[in-house]
């Protein structure tokens, strides 16, 4: 385990979701971005489609033993990229964050990489394609600000929204593990991390 991070305290807790604001300084963000370029070279970004054949507004790829894919066959984890190659390993710089905030008993099987341009959105959803919901999902924000909506454990009802900025990290665990959540809006031009703008979101998941 790396000693690159020490266990921090969340700055904010919203409906059980722990928010670690600015956990990653500029240098750590740029190191992550460099490693993600290698991931995207090995497993290029692709546009997922829903089971009804509609393109999603995000582009995505993954690292780890499994990647999350979506097409006419539905949502699922797969051992291979849609082009047939195995996913690359999760970079050490990403694993450092899991070691700092996540359980020591298990390592994540998947690091899902979502790229949002200024027009991309993500509707309210639960992360429930994993085998065991007792393990948390850790989410890392890089690039432009995103308006993140947090709902309830069941669909419907009142929600709360917070702005996530580059370097923020969320932990969704315990009772908040199956909370509905989504991204309503990207505020273009709020970060200089990505040369052409946009937001990258990484989510670390224990799949099996």
Secondary structure, 3 states (H helix, E strand, C coil): CCCCCCCCCCCEEECCEEEECCCCCHHHHHHHHHHHHHHHHHCCCEEEECCCCCEEEEEEEEEECCEEEEECCEEEEECECCCCCECECCCHHHHHHHHHHCCCCCCCCEEEEEEECCCCCEEEECCCCCCCCCCCEEEEEEECEEEEEECCCCCCCCCEEEEECCCCEEEECHHHCCCCEEEEEEECCCCCCCCCCCEEEEEEECCC
